[in-house]
C-alpha cells in the first residue's frame, strides 16, 4: 500500500512539475493539477494539504534537480572545452524541457537572495577555469563574470522569450525547437575560438 501511495504522490508531483515548469502555469489550481493527473482533488489534498505545499515541494525538488545537473557539469574532470560544450548542451536541453523552471528559480533567488556557500565556491572555481582559458587565448579576455553572464544570456533568453520569438519570426514549435538545438553549436562557436 505504501508503494502505491508513493507512486500516486510522485505522479501528482510530476504532473504539477509539468504544469508549473513546462507549461508555465505557475498559478494552476489544485483542481487543474488533479484533473491533469487523473486523480480527484481530495486525493491531491490528502498528500499535500494545499496547492502551496505541493508547489513548494515541486519547486524545491526542481531547484535541487537542476542544481545537481549543473554541478555535475561544473565539477566534471574534463578539459574546459568539453566542459563548456557539455554545459551549453545540458543547460539548453533542460531549459527546453522546463523553460519556466528557470524563471521561477531566478524569481526566487531575487526574492530571497540566498545562494548556498558551496554554490559560491563552485562558481569561483569555474571562474578560475574561465580565466585560465582566457590566458590561452581560446576565449576573448574579459572579466570572467562577464563571460558567464554573456554565456547564460545567450542560452536562456531565447528560451524564456520563445512565445515572442515565434511570433516575430513566424515559426512554429517544431521549427523553434530546431533553432534552439542548432543554437547549442552556434553559442559554442561564438564564445570559444
WOURLIN-V694544 format. One record per residue. RES is the residue in three letters. SS is DSSP state (h for helix, s for strand, l for the rest). PSI is psi in degrees with one decimal (none if undefined). BURIAL is b if it has 9 or more other ideal C-beta (glycine too) atoms within 8 Angstrom, else e. Layout:
RES	SS	PSI	BURIAL
RES	SS	PSI	BURIAL
This chain:
UNK	l	-42.4	e
UNK	h	-42.1	e
UNK	h	-37.8	e
UNK	h	-42.5	e
UNK	h	-42.2	b
UNK	h	-40.0	e
UNK	h	-42.3	e
UNK	h	-44.5	b
UNK	h	-44.8	b
UNK	h	-40.1	e
UNK	h	-42.9	b
UNK	h	-43.9	b
UNK	h	-42.1	b
UNK	h	-39.4	e
UNK	h	-45.2	b
UNK	h	-41.2	b
UNK	h	-44.6	b
UNK	h	-45.6	b
UNK	h	-47.3	b
UNK	h	-50.1	b
UNK	h	-18.5	b
UNK	h	-42.7	b
UNK	l	-15.5	e
UNK	l	18.1	b
UNK	l	71.5	e
UNK	l	-18.6	e
UNK	l	21.8	e
UNK	l	144.5	b
UNK	l	167.7	e
UNK	h	-34.1	b
UNK	h	-40.9	e
UNK	h	-44.0	b
UNK	h	-44.3	b
UNK	h	-45.1	b
UNK	h	-46.0	e
UNK	h	-33.3	b
UNK	h	-11.1	b
UNK	l	30.9	e
UNK	l	165.3	b
UNK	l	158.5	e
UNK	h	-29.8	b
UNK	h	-41.1	e
UNK	h	-42.3	b
UNK	h	-45.0	b
UNK	h	-29.3	b
UNK	h	-43.1	e
UNK	h	-34.7	b
UNK	h	-8.3	b
UNK	l	-33.9	e
UNK	l	163.4	e
UNK	h	-38.6	b
UNK	h	-39.2	e
UNK	h	-44.3	b
UNK	h	-47.7	b
UNK	h	-44.6	b
UNK	h	-41.0	e
UNK	h	-45.9	b
UNK	h	-42.8	b
UNK	h	-42.4	b
UNK	h	-45.1	e
UNK	h	-39.0	b
UNK	h	-42.5	b
UNK	h	-44.6	b
UNK	h	-40.0	e
UNK	h	-48.4	e
UNK	h	-39.7	b
UNK	h	-44.6	b
UNK	h	-41.5	e
UNK	h	-46.8	b
UNK	h	-39.7	b
UNK	h	-37.9	b
UNK	h	-31.3	e
UNK	h	-50.2	b
UNK	h	-35.6	b
UNK	l	1.7	e
UNK	l	140.9	e
UNK	l	70.4	e
UNK	l	154.8	e
UNK	l	149.4	e
UNK	h	-41.2	b
UNK	h	-46.6	e
UNK	h	-39.2	e
UNK	h	-42.0	b
UNK	h	-44.7	b
UNK	h	-44.1	b
UNK	h	-42.0	b
UNK	h	-47.7	b
UNK	h	-47.6	b
UNK	h	-49.1	b
UNK	h	-46.1	b
UNK	h	-46.3	b
UNK	h	-43.0	b
UNK	h	-45.8	e
UNK	h	-39.9	b
UNK	h	-30.0	b
UNK	h	-43.0	b
UNK	h	-41.0	e
UNK	l	69.0	b
UNK	h	-29.3	b
UNK	h	-10.8	b
UNK	h	-42.2	b
UNK	h	-40.3	b
UNK	h	-39.7	b
UNK	h	-47.6	b
UNK	h	-43.6	b
UNK	h	-44.5	e
UNK	h	-44.3	e
UNK	h	-40.7	b
UNK	h	-39.1	b
UNK	h	-36.7	e
UNK	h	-45.6	e
UNK	h	-30.8	e
UNK	l	10.8	e
UNK	l	117.2	e
UNK	l	119.0	e
UNK	l	147.4	e
UNK	h	-39.2	e
UNK	h	-30.8	e
UNK	h	-39.3	b
UNK	h	-39.7	b
UNK	h	-44.6	e
UNK	h	-38.5	b
UNK	h	-42.8	b
UNK	h	-41.6	e
UNK	h	-42.5	b
UNK	h	-39.0	b
UNK	h	-37.0	b
UNK	h	-41.1	b
UNK	h	-41.3	b
UNK	h	-46.4	b
UNK	h	-43.6	b
UNK	h	-39.3	b
UNK	h	-34.0	b
UNK	h	-36.5	b
UNK	h	-27.6	e
UNK	h	-15.0	e
UNK	l	3.0	e
UNK	l	-14.3	b
UNK	l	139.4	b
UNK	l	134.9	e
UNK	l	132.6	e
UNK	l	177.1	e
UNK	l	124.9	e
UNK	h	-27.8	b
UNK	h	-37.0	e
UNK	h	-40.3	e
UNK	h	-47.0	b
UNK	h	-44.8	b
UNK	h	-41.4	e
UNK	h	-45.9	b
UNK	h	-50.4	b
UNK	h	-31.8	b
UNK	h	-43.3	e
UNK	h	-36.3	b
UNK	h	-45.7	b
UNK	h	-43.5	b
UNK	h	-49.5	e
UNK	h	-24.2	b
UNK	h	-35.7	b
UNK	h	-11.6	b
UNK	l	27.8	e
UNK	h	-38.2	b
UNK	h	-46.1	e
UNK	h	-46.6	e
UNK	h	-40.7	b
UNK	h	-39.9	b
UNK	h	-47.7	e
UNK	h	-41.4	e
UNK	h	1.5	e
UNK	l	53.7	e
UNK	l	151.7	e
UNK	l	178.6	e
UNK	h	-43.9	e
UNK	h	-44.2	e
UNK	h	-40.3	e
UNK	h	-40.3	b
UNK	h	-41.8	b
UNK	h	-42.4	e
UNK	h	-41.0	b
UNK	h	-36.6	b
UNK	h	-38.8	b
UNK	h	-29.9	e
UNK	h	-29.8	b
UNK	h	-49.2	b
UNK	h	-44.2	e
UNK	h	-43.0	e
UNK	h	-46.5	b
UNK	h	-45.0	b
UNK	h	-31.4	e
UNK	h	-37.0	e
UNK	h	-17.4	b
UNK	l	127.1	b
UNK	l	none	e
